Amino acid sequence: MHSPDNMINEEASRHLRASGIAQTPNRVLVVRALARSYAPMSLAELEDELDSLDKSSIHRVLNVLLEHDVVHAIEDGRGISKYELCYSDNDLEDSDMHCHFYCNVCRRTFCIPHSVPKIAVPANFTVTGINYMLKGICPDCASKHSL
């Protein structure tokens, strides 16, 4: 039986192998951090999580991962980019095209799977990504603040 850490390591390796880019230690660290995360992570959150890497190293890794569709970026509702792993070979598949929810109280961003509304796109337009952000108050904050 695999431990959760081994499964995360295998997932990180699989993502990098599938992209065709080299598995450098920095790339593996960033992909592992994203695989462990319950939600999209900002550059600052990754920097806090990965104390062995500086901000510029993480930024360079994220740029490579974005270029190779290993991760996708969303704007979190405050103008901050957050990153999460792509789970499909095609960035238009349902597993990667989903809505997000930004809590105005705790400032966390949540994934809402299988939630993108169908939008009729005019002929000759090609959709390569989506950033659909809902804003409000998450259940944890609502219960703590009796909202």
C-alpha positions as CSV (number, residue, x, y, z in Angstrom):
1,M,0.0,0.0,0.0
2,H,1.3,3.5,-0.9
3,S,1.6,6.2,1.7
4,P,0.0,9.6,1.0
5,D,3.5,11.1,0.5
6,N,4.4,8.4,-2.0
7,M,1.2,8.9,-3.9
8,I,1.9,12.7,-4.0
9,N,5.5,12.0,-5.2
10,E,4.1,9.6,-7.9
11,E,1.6,12.2,-8.9
12,A,4.2,14.9,-9.2
13,S,6.5,12.7,-11.3
14,R,3.6,11.7,-13.5
15,H,2.7,15.3,-14.2
16,L,6.2,16.2,-15.1
17,R,6.8,13.1,-17.3
18,A,3.5,13.7,-19.2
19,S,4.6,17.3,-19.9
20,G,7.9,16.2,-21.4
21,I,9.9,18.6,-19.3
22,A,12.9,17.6,-17.1
23,Q,12.1,16.6,-13.5
24,T,14.4,19.0,-11.7
25,P,14.4,19.1,-7.9
26,N,12.7,22.6,-7.9
27,R,10.0,21.5,-10.3
28,V,9.3,18.4,-8.3
29,L,9.0,20.5,-5.1
30,V,6.6,22.9,-6.6
31,V,4.4,20.2,-8.2
32,R,4.4,18.2,-4.9
33,A,3.3,21.3,-3.0
34,L,0.4,21.9,-5.5
35,A,-0.6,18.2,-5.4
36,R,-0.8,18.4,-1.5
37,S,-2.8,21.6,-1.5
38,Y,-6.6,21.5,-1.0
39,A,-7.0,24.7,-3.2
40,P,-5.1,26.8,-5.7
41,M,-1.9,28.4,-4.2
42,S,-0.4,31.9,-4.8
43,L,3.3,32.5,-5.3
44,A,3.4,33.8,-1.6
45,E,1.7,30.6,-0.3
46,L,4.1,28.5,-2.3
47,E,7.0,30.5,-0.9
48,D,5.8,29.9,2.6
49,E,5.3,26.2,1.9
50,L,8.7,25.8,0.2
51,D,11.2,27.5,2.5
52,S,14.1,25.9,0.6
53,L,13.2,27.9,-2.6
54,D,13.2,31.6,-3.0
55,K,10.4,33.6,-4.8
56,S,12.3,34.0,-8.1
57,S,13.0,30.2,-8.3
58,I,9.4,29.4,-7.7
59,H,8.3,32.0,-10.2
60,R,10.6,30.5,-12.9
61,V,9.3,27.0,-12.2
62,L,5.7,28.2,-12.4
63,N,6.4,29.9,-15.8
64,V,7.8,26.6,-17.2
65,L,4.9,24.6,-15.7
66,L,2.4,27.1,-17.2
67,E,4.0,26.9,-20.6
68,H,3.8,23.1,-20.6
69,D,0.2,23.0,-19.3
70,V,1.2,21.3,-16.0
71,V,-0.5,24.0,-14.1
72,H,-3.1,26.7,-14.8
73,A,-3.5,30.0,-13.2
74,I,-6.6,31.8,-12.0
75,E,-7.1,35.3,-10.6
76,D,-8.4,34.9,-7.0
77,G,-10.8,37.8,-6.8
78,R,-8.2,40.3,-5.4
79,G,-6.0,40.4,-8.5
80,I,-3.6,37.7,-7.2
81,S,-2.7,34.8,-9.4
82,K,-3.2,31.3,-7.9
83,Y,-1.9,28.1,-9.4
84,E,-3.3,24.5,-9.5
85,L,-2.3,21.4,-11.3
86,C,-3.9,20.4,-14.6
87,Y,-5.3,16.9,-14.4
88,S,-6.1,16.5,-18.1
89,D,-4.0,16.3,-21.2
90,N,-6.1,19.0,-22.7
91,D,-6.7,22.3,-20.9
92,L,-10.3,22.4,-22.1
93,E,-11.4,19.2,-20.3
94,D,-13.9,19.4,-17.5
95,S,-11.4,18.4,-14.8
96,D,-9.4,21.6,-15.3
97,M,-12.2,23.9,-16.4
98,H,-14.1,24.7,-13.2
99,C,-15.3,27.6,-11.2
100,H,-13.7,28.9,-8.0
101,F,-15.1,30.5,-4.9
102,Y,-13.3,33.3,-3.1
103,C,-14.3,33.9,0.6
104,N,-14.3,37.6,1.4
105,V,-13.7,36.9,5.1
106,C,-10.9,34.3,5.2
107,R,-9.6,35.1,1.7
108,R,-9.3,31.4,0.8
109,T,-10.0,30.3,-2.7
110,F,-11.9,27.0,-3.2
111,C,-12.4,24.8,-6.3
112,I,-16.0,24.1,-7.3
113,P,-15.6,21.0,-9.6
114,H,-17.9,20.4,-12.6
115,S,-19.4,23.8,-12.4
116,V,-18.6,25.8,-15.5
117,P,-21.8,26.9,-17.2
118,K,-22.0,26.3,-21.0
119,I,-21.4,29.5,-22.9
120,A,-22.1,29.8,-26.6
121,V,-18.9,31.1,-28.2
122,P,-19.1,32.8,-31.6
123,A,-17.8,31.0,-34.6
124,N,-14.0,31.3,-35.2
125,F,-13.3,31.9,-31.4
126,T,-11.2,29.3,-29.6
127,V,-11.4,29.1,-25.8
128,T,-8.1,28.1,-24.2
129,G,-9.0,28.8,-20.6
130,I,-11.6,30.1,-18.2
131,N,-11.5,32.2,-15.1
132,Y,-14.9,32.1,-13.4
133,M,-14.8,33.4,-9.9
134,L,-17.6,33.5,-7.4
135,K,-17.2,35.7,-4.3
136,G,-18.9,35.5,-1.0
137,I,-18.6,33.8,2.4
138,C,-17.5,30.2,2.9
139,P,-19.4,27.9,5.3
140,D,-16.7,28.0,7.9
141,C,-16.7,31.8,8.1
142,A,-20.4,32.0,8.0
143,S,-20.7,29.7,11.0
144,K,-18.0,31.5,13.0
145,H,-19.5,34.9,12.3
146,S,-23.2,34.0,12.4
147,L,-23.7,35.4,8.9
